[in-house]
């Protein structure tokens, strides 16, 4: 059975509370419930992890070396600042999909830059929490060479 890990960065745990006009009304618990249900439909193993700390995210990614078939990651604000998360993703060589609830390219200019996009297998942005389900479905279909590098 394929194993997919969903990793969420800072403030994703605040869904449904924080800036509802940008991030929607679905709370984090409901998002996780939807992901678990979708994983069951897809017949894939799923683990969900969230941290507000950059080091904890790096540690989690590193712990996946050889243990996951795909990663779905919403690095939150670390998208625009973290070379450490990029380096960890590069090191484990697990194909990953970068997810953003909002369309980061239609927001503040600094949000349009991602340290991860050029090494991601794909990017989903602007579809709200539905973007996670899109990414999960795509990750479930990954073949052995999902990451084109």
Backbone torsions as a table, in degrees:
resi	resn	phi	psi	omega
1	UNK	NA	133.3	176.5
2	UNK	-63.7	143.9	177.4
3	UNK	-117.1	122.5	179.6
4	UNK	-118.1	134.9	178.7
5	UNK	-111.7	129.9	173.1
6	UNK	-102.7	122.8	-179.4
7	UNK	-116.7	127.7	179.6
8	UNK	-119.4	134.1	179.9
9	UNK	-90.5	-158.3	-171.6
10	UNK	-60.3	139.7	174.5
11	UNK	72.5	-3.4	177.1
12	UNK	-65.4	-29.9	175.4
13	UNK	-64.5	-11.1	-179.4
14	UNK	-97.1	10.8	177.2
15	UNK	-55.3	143.6	-179.7
16	UNK	85.0	-13.2	179.0
17	UNK	-113.7	-43.0	-171.5
18	UNK	-91.5	128.0	172.1
19	UNK	36.2	66.4	-175.7
20	UNK	-58.9	-29.6	178.9
21	UNK	-68.5	-25.7	179.4
22	UNK	-94.0	-45.2	-170.0
23	UNK	-107.4	-4.4	176.6
24	UNK	87.4	-178.9	-174.4
25	UNK	-100.6	-11.1	179.5
26	UNK	-67.9	127.9	179.5
27	UNK	-87.1	170.6	-174.1
28	UNK	-62.7	-40.9	-179.9
29	UNK	-61.0	-42.2	179.2
30	UNK	-66.9	-40.4	176.5
31	UNK	-58.1	-47.4	-179.5
32	UNK	-61.8	-40.9	178.5
33	UNK	-61.1	-43.0	178.5
34	UNK	-64.4	-40.1	178.9
35	UNK	-65.0	-42.6	179.0
36	UNK	-62.3	-44.3	179.5
37	UNK	-62.6	-42.5	180.0
38	UNK	-66.7	-40.1	178.3
39	UNK	-61.2	-39.4	177.6
40	UNK	-62.2	-44.5	178.3
41	UNK	-60.6	-39.6	-178.2
42	UNK	-80.9	-9.8	-178.3
43	UNK	59.3	48.2	176.0
44	UNK	-124.1	150.0	173.1
45	UNK	-75.5	145.2	-176.8
46	UNK	-138.3	136.5	170.3
47	UNK	-129.1	138.6	179.3
48	UNK	-119.7	133.6	-178.2
49	UNK	-136.0	139.6	176.0
50	UNK	-138.0	138.5	173.3
51	UNK	-149.9	147.9	173.4
52	UNK	-89.9	-6.4	-176.1
53	UNK	-102.4	131.1	-179.4
54	UNK	-60.5	-45.2	-179.3
55	UNK	-62.2	-39.1	177.8
56	UNK	-65.4	-37.0	177.4
57	UNK	-66.0	-43.3	177.8
58	UNK	-62.3	-45.7	178.8
59	UNK	-58.9	-42.9	179.8
60	UNK	-62.6	-47.9	-180.0
61	UNK	-59.5	-46.4	-179.9
62	UNK	-61.6	-34.7	-178.9
63	UNK	-67.8	-13.3	-177.3
64	UNK	-88.1	-2.3	-178.3
65	UNK	-51.9	115.2	179.5
66	UNK	72.6	7.6	-174.2
67	UNK	-117.1	-2.2	-178.7
68	UNK	-137.4	148.5	177.5
69	UNK	-88.3	-26.2	-179.8
70	UNK	-160.7	156.1	175.9
71	UNK	-124.7	135.6	168.4
72	UNK	-110.9	121.1	-174.3
73	UNK	-130.2	130.5	167.4
74	UNK	-114.5	96.6	-176.4
75	UNK	-76.7	2.9	-178.8
76	UNK	56.9	-140.6	-177.9
77	UNK	-62.4	-21.4	178.1
78	UNK	-67.0	-14.8	174.2
79	UNK	-50.9	-40.8	-170.2
80	UNK	-96.7	-1.3	-173.5
81	UNK	-135.3	-17.8	-165.8
82	UNK	-102.6	102.5	171.5
83	UNK	-74.3	-28.9	179.5
84	UNK	-62.6	-42.8	178.2
85	UNK	-67.3	-41.0	176.2
86	UNK	-58.2	-48.6	-178.6
87	UNK	-61.7	-39.2	178.9
88	UNK	-64.8	-44.0	178.6
89	UNK	-63.7	-39.3	176.7
90	UNK	-63.8	-40.3	-176.3
91	UNK	-66.9	-40.5	-176.5
92	UNK	-79.3	-18.5	176.5
93	UNK	57.7	24.0	175.2
94	UNK	-87.8	128.8	179.5
95	UNK	-59.4	140.4	-179.4
96	UNK	-138.7	154.0	174.9
97	UNK	-115.4	128.6	177.6
98	UNK	-87.9	128.9	-177.9
99	UNK	-121.2	138.3	172.3
100	UNK	-135.2	131.5	-178.8
101	UNK	-66.5	-43.3	178.3
102	UNK	-95.2	167.1	174.6
103	UNK	-83.3	97.9	-175.0
104	UNK	-63.5	-18.9	-179.2
105	UNK	-83.7	-10.6	179.7
106	UNK	-107.8	12.7	-178.5
107	UNK	-112.9	-153.4	-180.0
108	UNK	-57.5	146.9	-175.3
109	UNK	-55.4	-39.2	-177.6
110	UNK	-64.0	-23.8	-179.2
111	UNK	-76.5	-15.6	-178.0
112	UNK	-75.1	-15.4	179.3
113	UNK	-94.9	129.4	176.4
114	UNK	-124.4	133.8	175.0
115	UNK	-78.4	-5.5	-174.7
116	UNK	-108.7	-28.2	-168.7
117	UNK	-53.3	-40.5	-175.1
118	UNK	-72.3	-13.3	177.3
119	UNK	-111.3	0.8	179.4
120	UNK	-79.0	150.4	173.0
121	UNK	-70.9	-27.7	179.2
122	UNK	-169.6	167.1	-179.8
123	UNK	-134.5	135.1	175.0
124	UNK	-123.9	121.8	-178.6
125	UNK	-143.6	140.4	171.0
126	UNK	92.7	5.5	-178.9
127	UNK	-105.6	19.3	-178.1
128	UNK	65.6	-155.3	-179.6
129	UNK	-69.7	-16.5	174.3
130	UNK	-59.2	-25.8	178.1
131	UNK	-58.7	-33.1	177.0
132	UNK	-63.6	-41.5	-179.3
133	UNK	-68.4	-39.0	175.7
134	UNK	-59.7	-46.6	-179.4
135	UNK	-65.9	-40.6	179.3
136	UNK	-62.4	-43.6	178.1
137	UNK	-62.0	-43.4	179.3
138	UNK	-63.8	-44.4	-179.3
139	UNK	-63.6	-36.0	179.0
140	UNK	-64.0	-26.3	-179.4
141	UNK	-93.2	0.6	-178.9
142	UNK	-58.5	135.5	170.8
143	UNK	-92.8	-172.3	-176.3
144	UNK	-66.4	-18.9	-177.8
145	UNK	-120.1	45.6	-176.4
146	UNK	-63.1	-34.9	-179.4
147	UNK	-93.7	113.8	-170.8
148	UNK	-72.9	11.0	-177.3
149	UNK	-100.0	NA	NA
